[in-house]
Amino acid sequence: MQQFDTLRASSLYCQKCQAAMPVRERLLLILPEKEIYDYLCTGCASSLGQREVTLGEKRLQEQLAARRGRPAPQLFLP
């Protein structure tokens, strides 16, 4: 079942706001084998969690996007 391989949160519980709040994902760190994203509350901008994407998962996303005819998301490195 591959539909949950790249699960992303759209809302998480924030203790400061005391409610489930929409979140935005911010790229925190790029490493050779993975990328780390931070989830930030849209209400108070506090960090609510992290998500790690390994190189293998990223390549799988690119391959699936190519099969569907969509351009794969690009990562720009300095």
FIPABA-78103 format. One record per residue: residue number from 1; x, y, z of N, C-alpha, C in turn. Coordinates in nm, 2 decimals, always signed. Layout:
<recs>
NUM, X, Y, Z, X, Y, Z, X, Y, Z
...
</recs>
This chain:
<recs>
1, +0.08, -0.12, +0.00, +0.00, +0.00, +0.00, +0.09, +0.12, +0.00
2, +0.10, +0.19, -0.12, +0.20, +0.30, -0.13, +0.13, +0.44, -0.11
3, +0.00, +0.44, -0.08, -0.06, +0.57, -0.07, -0.02, +0.65, +0.05
4, +0.03, +0.58, +0.15, +0.07, +0.65, +0.28, +0.22, +0.66, +0.29
5, +0.29, +0.63, +0.19, +0.44, +0.64, +0.19, +0.49, +0.78, +0.22
6, +0.42, +0.88, +0.16, +0.47, +1.02, +0.17, +0.36, +1.10, +0.25
7, +0.33, +1.06, +0.37, +0.23, +1.13, +0.45, +0.28, +1.26, +0.50
8, +0.20, +1.36, +0.48, +0.23, +1.50, +0.53, +0.12, +1.55, +0.62
9, +0.15, +1.61, +0.72, +0.05, +1.66, +0.82, -0.01, +1.80, +0.76
10, -0.14, +1.81, +0.77, -0.20, +1.94, +0.73, -0.24, +2.02, +0.86
11, -0.27, +1.95, +0.97, -0.29, +2.02, +1.09, -0.25, +1.93, +1.21
12, -0.20, +1.99, +1.31, -0.15, +1.93, +1.43, -0.20, +2.00, +1.56
13, -0.20, +1.93, +1.67, -0.25, +2.00, +1.79, -0.13, +2.09, +1.85
14, -0.17, +2.21, +1.87, -0.08, +2.31, +1.93, -0.11, +2.34, +2.08
15, -0.01, +2.32, +2.17, -0.04, +2.34, +2.31, -0.06, +2.48, +2.34
16, +0.01, +2.57, +2.27, -0.01, +2.72, +2.30, -0.15, +2.77, +2.26
17, -0.19, +2.73, +2.14, -0.32, +2.77, +2.09, -0.43, +2.68, +2.15
18, -0.40, +2.57, +2.20, -0.49, +2.47, +2.26, -0.60, +2.43, +2.16
19, -0.56, +2.40, +2.04, -0.65, +2.35, +1.94, -0.57, +2.29, +1.82
20, -0.63, +2.21, +1.74, -0.57, +2.16, +1.62, -0.56, +2.27, +1.52
21, -0.44, +2.30, +1.48, -0.41, +2.42, +1.40, -0.35, +2.38, +1.27
22, -0.38, +2.45, +1.16, -0.31, +2.42, +1.03, -0.16, +2.45, +1.05
23, -0.08, +2.37, +0.98, +0.07, +2.38, +0.99, +0.13, +2.41, +0.85
24, +0.24, +2.47, +0.86, +0.32, +2.49, +0.73, +0.45, +2.41, +0.75
25, +0.50, +2.36, +0.65, +0.63, +2.28, +0.65, +0.74, +2.37, +0.61
26, +0.85, +2.37, +0.69, +0.97, +2.45, +0.66, +1.09, +2.35, +0.65
27, +1.17, +2.37, +0.55, +1.29, +2.29, +0.53, +1.39, +2.33, +0.64
28, +1.43, +2.24, +0.72, +1.51, +2.27, +0.84, +1.66, +2.24, +0.81
29, +1.68, +2.12, +0.75, +1.82, +2.08, +0.73, +1.83, +1.98, +0.61
30, +1.93, +2.00, +0.53, +1.96, +1.91, +0.42, +2.09, +1.83, +0.45
31, +2.08, +1.70, +0.45, +2.19, +1.61, +0.47, +2.21, +1.53, +0.35
32, +2.32, +1.46, +0.32, +2.34, +1.38, +0.20, +2.24, +1.27, +0.19
33, +2.19, +1.21, +0.30, +2.11, +1.09, +0.30, +1.96, +1.12, +0.33
34, +1.93, +1.25, +0.38, +1.79, +1.28, +0.41, +1.77, +1.43, +0.43
35, +1.65, +1.47, +0.43, +1.61, +1.61, +0.45, +1.52, +1.61, +0.57
36, +1.53, +1.71, +0.65, +1.45, +1.73, +0.77, +1.36, +1.85, +0.76
37, +1.23, +1.83, +0.78, +1.14, +1.94, +0.77, +1.08, +1.96, +0.91
38, +1.04, +2.09, +0.94, +0.98, +2.13, +1.07, +0.84, +2.17, +1.04
39, +0.75, +2.13, +1.12, +0.61, +2.17, +1.11, +0.59, +2.29, +1.21
40, +0.54, +2.41, +1.15, +0.52, +2.53, +1.23, +0.37, +2.56, +1.24
41, +0.32, +2.59, +1.35, +0.18, +2.63, +1.37, +0.16, +2.77, +1.30
42, +0.05, +2.78, +1.22, +0.02, +2.90, +1.15, -0.04, +3.01, +1.25
43, -0.08, +2.97, +1.37, -0.13, +3.07, +1.46, -0.02, +3.14, +1.54
44, +0.07, +3.06, +1.60, +0.17, +3.12, +1.69, +0.31, +3.09, +1.64
45, +0.33, +3.02, +1.54, +0.46, +2.99, +1.48, +0.55, +2.90, +1.57
46, +0.49, +2.83, +1.66, +0.57, +2.74, +1.74, +0.59, +2.61, +1.66
47, +0.70, +2.54, +1.69, +0.73, +2.41, +1.63, +0.65, +2.30, +1.69
48, +0.58, +2.23, +1.60, +0.49, +2.12, +1.65, +0.54, +1.98, +1.61
49, +0.65, +1.97, +1.54, +0.70, +1.84, +1.50, +0.79, +1.84, +1.38
50, +0.85, +1.73, +1.35, +0.94, +1.72, +1.24, +0.91, +1.60, +1.15
51, +0.96, +1.61, +1.03, +0.94, +1.50, +0.93, +1.07, +1.48, +0.86
52, +1.11, +1.36, +0.84, +1.24, +1.33, +0.77, +1.20, +1.26, +0.64
53, +1.27, +1.30, +0.53, +1.25, +1.24, +0.40, +1.39, +1.18, +0.36
54, +1.40, +1.05, +0.35, +1.52, +0.99, +0.31, +1.54, +1.01, +0.16
55, +1.67, +0.99, +0.11, +1.70, +1.00, -0.03, +1.62, +0.90, -0.11
56, +1.60, +0.78, -0.06, +1.52, +0.67, -0.13, +1.37, +0.72, -0.15
57, +1.31, +0.77, -0.04, +1.18, +0.82, -0.05, +1.17, +0.93, -0.16
58, +1.26, +1.02, -0.16, +1.26, +1.14, -0.25, +1.27, +1.09, -0.40
59, +1.36, +0.99, -0.42, +1.37, +0.93, -0.56, +1.24, +0.86, -0.60
60, +1.18, +0.79, -0.50, +1.05, +0.73, -0.53, +0.94, +0.83, -0.57
61, +0.94, +0.94, -0.50, +0.84, +1.05, -0.53, +0.87, +1.10, -0.67
62, +0.99, +1.12, -0.71, +1.02, +1.17, -0.84, +0.98, +1.07, -0.95
63, +1.00, +0.94, -0.93, +0.97, +0.84, -1.02, +0.81, +0.83, -1.04
64, +0.74, +0.84, -0.93, +0.60, +0.84, -0.93, +0.54, +0.96, -1.00
65, +0.60, +1.08, -0.98, +0.56, +1.20, -1.05, +0.58, +1.19, -1.20
66, +0.70, +1.13, -1.24, +0.73, +1.12, -1.38, +0.63, +1.02, -1.45
67, +0.59, +0.92, -1.38, +0.49, +0.82, -1.44, +0.35, +0.89, -1.46
68, +0.32, +0.98, -1.37, +0.19, +1.05, -1.38, +0.19, +1.16, -1.47
69, +0.31, +1.20, -1.53, +0.32, +1.31, -1.62, +0.33, +1.44, -1.56
70, +0.36, +1.45, -1.43, +0.37, +1.57, -1.36, +0.52, +1.60, -1.34
71, +0.56, +1.72, -1.34, +0.70, +1.75, -1.31, +0.73, +1.72, -1.16
72, +0.84, +1.66, -1.13, +0.88, +1.63, -0.99, +0.92, +1.76, -0.92
73, +0.89, +1.77, -0.79, +0.94, +1.89, -0.72, +1.09, +1.90, -0.72
74, +1.14, +2.02, -0.75, +1.28, +2.05, -0.76, +1.34, +2.09, -0.63
75, +1.46, +2.05, -0.60, +1.53, +2.09, -0.48, +1.65, +2.18, -0.53
76, +1.66, +2.30, -0.49, +1.77, +2.39, -0.53, +1.87, +2.39, -0.42
77, +1.99, +2.35, -0.45, +2.10, +2.35, -0.35, +2.19, +2.47, -0.38
78, +2.25, +2.53, -0.28, +2.34, +2.64, -0.30, +2.47, +2.60, -0.36
</recs>
